[in-house]
Structure formats: structure tokens, C-alpha cells
Amino acid sequence: MNVGLFLQEGRAYDENVSNPGTARGGKVNNRPSIEQPEPLGTSGQCSITMAVAPQSRAILDVESGSDTTGACQTAEDLATKLEPLLPPA
């Protein structure tokens, strides 16, 4: 399993959604977010992008073999724990 957390200044959380057909909008602990199963078209990947400060975002990527559902569950669990550590939305 591989996990990455990236902070990206100057990009809104809802910009550059790679596959809008599978992306799901929502919230992580009340912070606006978008979950993207298989964001690069590869099984076993999941990405959650969360709003940070004006026009910035945090991207949490999880890669777990070929288990996309498991990768998304892990991403959701980690996002819930990491969200309070992020700068304000």
C-alpha cells in the first residue's frame, strides 16, 4: 500500500477532476471534498481532495494493489484523521 498527502497552493479542491463520471462530492469532517476512485484509470487507486484556505487544496492518494474499494475505504479513514491537522478551509 502506498499513501501520499500533498498540499497544493493556488488550486481549488474541485479543479482538475480527472474523471467527473466517477467522482463523488462530499465532506470530510465538514470540509468540502471530492473522492475519485481510480483517478488515473488504474484499479486499486483512490484520491480524496479537500478544500484548504482560499484556492488551495490537500490531496490524499492511496494505492492498494487492485482493490479500489479498499483503497477508497483507507483513504476515507485517513482523511477523517488527517483533516483536523490541515489549515482552515
Secondary structure, DSSP 8 states (H G I E B T S, - for coil): -EEEEEEEET--TTS--S-TTT-EEEEETTEEEEEEESTTS-TTEEEEEEEETTTEEEEEEEE-TT-HHHHHHHHHHHHHHHGGGS---
